[in-house]
């Protein structure tokens, strides 16, 4: 089980004015707070744009969402310095023990990602390597037979531009991944072997190639003005002609040999 404990920010050269967000055991609700500093009374009573979605986005970013797809990368440097670390503290419960993990990733994604597991700090230069590290930590050694952490999170974290009328497509580009990739997290949660999905996908690809080959053959038949239903009879006729030709050639060779003897 993975439990989020705290979201906070660290800057190398200056103090960050953003207060840490603490999470308690159980269900946590993030709500907006009206600001008395807003001059417009109508805007003051609204709770849009106060940072609710950005908190979720920061958590998603620390869990190795691609920087180019994250709203975090669009935070102006005038608001937060680009070398500020977004930090996420979590507990990872395994069969044997509970691990304390802190993930630190800069807003511009240029500095190394810092992972501190049970007071042991490591630096990772690539988000892909950090993602693999988290996959192995969160999902265990059999990660090959499981969806990645990002795919499992896709069930819970949806793109803001995605409608909620299809649970299988949490992101605007989900349909580009292929149906088998989209449903892997759901199949895994129902305790099915997801490697079977890859086998099914490969079978469908082979069927698709066979269908295309058959369609090409039918097109050649139409161009040659040949009725496909008569192909078998046509082949049998060719085989019969070939057999008779072989017999004729054999008789010719016999006659030629007899002439040479005489």
C-alpha positions as CSV (number, residue, x, y, z in Angstrom):
1,X,0.0,0.0,0.0
2,X,1.2,3.5,-0.8
3,X,0.2,6.4,1.5
4,X,0.9,10.0,0.7
5,X,2.1,11.9,3.8
6,X,3.1,15.4,2.7
7,X,3.6,17.6,-0.3
8,X,6.1,20.5,0.2
9,X,8.6,22.7,-1.7
10,X,12.4,23.3,-1.2
11,X,14.5,26.0,-2.8
12,X,18.2,26.1,-2.8
13,X,18.7,29.8,-2.4
14,X,15.5,31.3,-1.0
15,X,12.6,30.5,1.3
16,X,9.5,29.2,-0.4
17,X,6.3,30.9,0.7
18,X,4.0,28.0,-0.2
19,X,2.9,26.1,2.9
20,X,3.2,22.3,2.9
21,X,0.2,20.2,2.3
22,X,-0.3,17.5,4.9
23,X,-2.3,14.3,4.3
24,X,-4.0,12.4,7.1
25,X,-4.9,8.7,7.1
26,X,-8.2,8.1,5.3
27,X,-10.0,10.2,2.7
28,X,-8.5,13.7,2.2
29,X,-10.5,16.5,0.5
30,X,-8.8,19.5,-1.1
31,X,-11.0,22.6,-1.1
32,X,-10.4,26.2,-2.1
33,X,-10.1,29.0,0.3
34,X,-11.7,32.4,-0.5
35,X,-9.1,35.2,-0.5
36,X,-9.8,38.6,1.1
37,X,-7.0,40.2,-1.0
38,X,-9.0,40.0,-4.3
39,X,-10.6,43.4,-5.0
40,X,-13.5,42.1,-7.1
41,X,-16.2,40.9,-4.7
42,X,-17.6,38.4,-7.3
43,X,-14.1,36.9,-7.9
44,X,-13.5,36.9,-4.1
45,X,-16.4,34.5,-3.6
46,X,-15.2,32.1,-6.2
47,X,-12.7,29.3,-5.5
48,X,-11.4,28.8,-9.0
49,X,-7.7,29.1,-9.7
50,X,-6.7,28.9,-6.0
51,X,-4.5,25.8,-6.6
52,X,-6.6,22.7,-6.0
53,X,-5.8,21.1,-9.3
54,X,-2.2,22.2,-9.1
55,X,-1.7,20.2,-5.8
56,X,-2.8,17.1,-7.6
57,X,-0.6,18.0,-10.6
58,X,2.4,18.4,-8.3
59,X,1.8,14.9,-6.8
60,X,1.5,13.5,-10.3
61,X,4.7,15.3,-11.3
62,X,6.6,13.8,-8.4
63,X,5.3,10.4,-9.5
64,X,7.2,10.9,-12.7
65,X,4.6,12.4,-15.1
66,X,6.3,13.6,-18.3
67,X,7.4,17.2,-17.7
68,X,6.3,18.3,-21.2
69,X,2.8,17.1,-20.4
70,X,2.6,18.6,-16.9
71,X,1.2,22.1,-16.0
72,X,4.1,22.2,-13.4
73,X,6.5,23.1,-16.2
74,X,4.4,26.1,-17.1
75,X,4.7,27.8,-13.6
76,X,6.3,31.2,-14.2
77,X,9.7,31.6,-12.7
78,X,8.4,34.9,-11.2
79,X,6.1,32.8,-9.0
80,X,8.5,30.0,-8.1
81,X,12.1,29.6,-9.1
82,X,12.8,26.9,-11.7
83,X,15.3,25.1,-9.5
84,X,12.8,24.7,-6.7
85,X,12.2,21.1,-5.7
86,X,8.7,19.8,-5.5
87,X,8.8,17.2,-2.8
88,X,6.5,14.3,-2.0
89,X,6.8,12.2,1.1
90,X,5.1,8.8,1.0
91,X,5.0,5.5,2.9
92,X,5.3,2.3,1.0
93,X,4.0,-0.7,2.9
94,X,5.4,-4.1,1.8
95,X,4.9,-7.6,3.2
96,X,8.0,-7.2,5.4
97,X,8.2,-3.6,6.4
98,X,7.2,0.0,5.8
99,X,9.5,2.2,3.8
100,X,9.8,6.0,4.1
101,X,10.3,7.6,0.7
102,X,10.7,11.2,-0.3
103,X,10.8,12.2,-4.0
104,X,12.3,15.5,-5.0
105,X,12.0,16.9,-8.5
106,X,12.8,20.4,-9.8
107,X,10.2,22.4,-11.7
108,X,12.4,22.7,-14.7
109,X,13.4,19.0,-14.5
110,X,17.1,19.9,-15.1
111,X,18.6,19.0,-11.8
112,X,18.9,15.4,-10.7
113,X,15.8,13.7,-9.1
114,X,16.5,13.0,-5.5
115,X,15.0,9.9,-3.9
116,X,15.5,9.3,-0.2
117,X,14.4,5.8,0.9
118,X,14.8,5.0,4.6
119,X,17.3,7.9,5.1
120,X,19.4,6.6,2.1
121,X,19.6,9.3,-0.6
122,X,20.3,8.6,-4.2
123,X,20.4,11.0,-7.3
124,X,18.8,9.9,-10.6
125,X,19.4,11.9,-13.7
126,X,16.6,10.5,-15.9
127,X,12.9,10.5,-15.2
128,X,12.7,7.2,-17.0
129,X,15.2,5.6,-14.6
130,X,13.4,7.2,-11.6
131,X,10.1,5.7,-13.0
132,X,11.7,2.3,-13.2
133,X,13.0,2.7,-9.6
134,X,9.5,3.5,-8.4
135,X,7.9,0.7,-10.4
136,X,10.2,-1.8,-8.7
137,X,9.7,-0.3,-5.2
138,X,5.9,0.0,-5.5
139,X,5.1,-3.0,-7.6
140,X,7.8,-5.5,-6.5
141,X,10.1,-7.8,-8.4
142,X,7.4,-9.1,-10.7
143,X,7.0,-5.7,-12.3
144,X,7.2,-7.3,-15.8
145,X,3.9,-9.0,-15.4
146,X,2.2,-5.9,-14.0
147,X,1.2,-2.5,-15.5
148,X,3.6,0.3,-14.8
149,X,2.9,2.7,-11.9
150,X,2.0,5.4,-14.4
151,X,-0.7,3.2,-16.0
152,X,-2.1,2.2,-12.6
153,X,-2.3,5.9,-11.6
154,X,-4.1,6.7,-14.9
155,X,-7.2,5.1,-13.5
156,X,-7.2,7.6,-10.6
157,X,-5.7,10.8,-12.2
158,X,-7.6,12.1,-15.2
159,X,-6.7,14.8,-17.7
160,X,-8.8,17.9,-17.1
161,X,-9.6,18.1,-20.8
162,X,-11.0,14.5,-20.8
163,X,-14.7,13.9,-20.3
164,X,-15.9,11.4,-17.7
165,X,-18.1,9.4,-20.0
166,X,-15.5,6.7,-20.6
167,X,-13.5,5.2,-17.7
168,X,-11.1,3.5,-20.1
169,X,-9.8,6.8,-21.5
170,X,-8.4,8.9,-18.7
171,X,-6.3,11.1,-21.0
172,X,-6.9,12.9,-24.3
173,X,-4.4,10.7,-26.1
174,X,-5.4,7.4,-24.4
175,X,-6.9,6.0,-27.7
176,X,-3.5,6.4,-29.3
177,X,-1.9,3.9,-27.0
178,X,-4.0,1.0,-28.3
179,X,-6.9,-0.7,-26.6
180,X,-4.8,-3.5,-24.9
181,X,-2.5,-0.9,-23.3
182,X,-5.5,1.1,-22.0
183,X,-7.3,-1.8,-20.4
184,X,-4.2,-3.4,-18.8
185,X,-4.6,-1.7,-15.4
186,X,-8.2,-2.7,-15.2
187,X,-7.5,-6.3,-16.2
188,X,-4.6,-6.5,-13.7
189,X,-6.9,-5.3,-10.8
190,X,-9.3,-8.1,-11.7
191,X,-6.3,-10.5,-11.1
192,X,-5.9,-11.6,-14.8
193,X,-2.6,-12.2,-16.4
194,X,-1.9,-9.1,-18.5
195,X,0.6,-10.9,-20.7
196,X,-2.4,-12.7,-22.3
197,X,-3.4,-9.3,-23.6
198,X,-0.2,-9.0,-25.6
199,X,-0.7,-12.5,-27.0
200,X,-4.3,-11.6,-28.0
201,X,-3.0,-8.3,-29.6
202,X,-0.4,-10.3,-31.6
203,X,-3.1,-12.8,-32.8
204,X,-5.3,-9.9,-34.0
205,X,-2.3,-8.4,-35.8
206,X,-1.7,-11.7,-37.6
207,X,-5.4,-11.9,-38.5
208,X,-5.2,-8.4,-39.8
209,X,-2.2,-9.2,-42.0
210,X,-3.9,-12.3,-43.4
211,X,-7.1,-10.3,-44.2
212,X,-5.0,-7.7,-46.1
213,X,-3.2,-10.5,-48.0
214,X,-6.5,-12.1,-48.9
215,X,-7.9,-8.7,-50.0
216,X,-4.9,-8.2,-52.2
217,X,-5.3,-11.7,-53.8
218,X,-9.0,-11.0,-54.5
219,X,-8.1,-7.7,-56.1
220,X,-5.7,-9.5,-58.4
221,X,-8.4,-12.0,-59.3
222,X,-10.7,-9.1,-60.3
223,X,-8.0,-7.5,-62.4
224,X,-7.4,-10.8,-64.2
225,X,-11.1,-11.3,-64.6
226,X,-11.0,-14.6,-62.7
227,X,-13.8,-15.9,-60.7
228,X,-12.4,-17.0,-57.2
229,X,-14.9,-19.9,-57.1
230,X,-13.3,-21.3,-60.3
231,X,-9.7,-21.1,-59.0
232,X,-9.7,-24.7,-57.7
233,X,-10.9,-26.1,-61.0
234,X,-8.4,-23.9,-62.8
235,X,-5.5,-25.2,-60.6
236,X,-6.6,-28.8,-61.1
237,X,-6.6,-28.2,-64.9
238,X,-3.1,-26.8,-64.7
239,X,-1.9,-29.7,-62.6
240,X,-3.4,-32.1,-65.1
241,X,-1.7,-30.4,-68.0
242,X,1.6,-30.4,-66.1
243,X,1.2,-34.1,-65.4
244,X,0.6,-34.9,-69.1
245,X,3.5,-32.6,-70.0
246,X,5.8,-34.6,-67.6
247,X,4.7,-37.8,-69.2
248,X,5.3,-36.5,-72.7
249,X,8.8,-35.3,-71.7
250,X,9.6,-38.7,-70.2
251,X,8.5,-40.5,-73.4
252,X,10.6,-38.0,-75.5
253,X,13.7,-38.8,-73.4
254,X,13.0,-42.6,-73.8
255,X,12.7,-42.2,-77.6
256,X,15.9,-40.1,-77.8
257,X,17.8,-42.7,-75.8
258,X,16.7,-45.5,-78.2
259,X,17.8,-43.5,-81.2
260,X,21.3,-43.0,-79.8
261,X,21.7,-46.7,-79.2
262,X,20.7,-47.6,-82.8
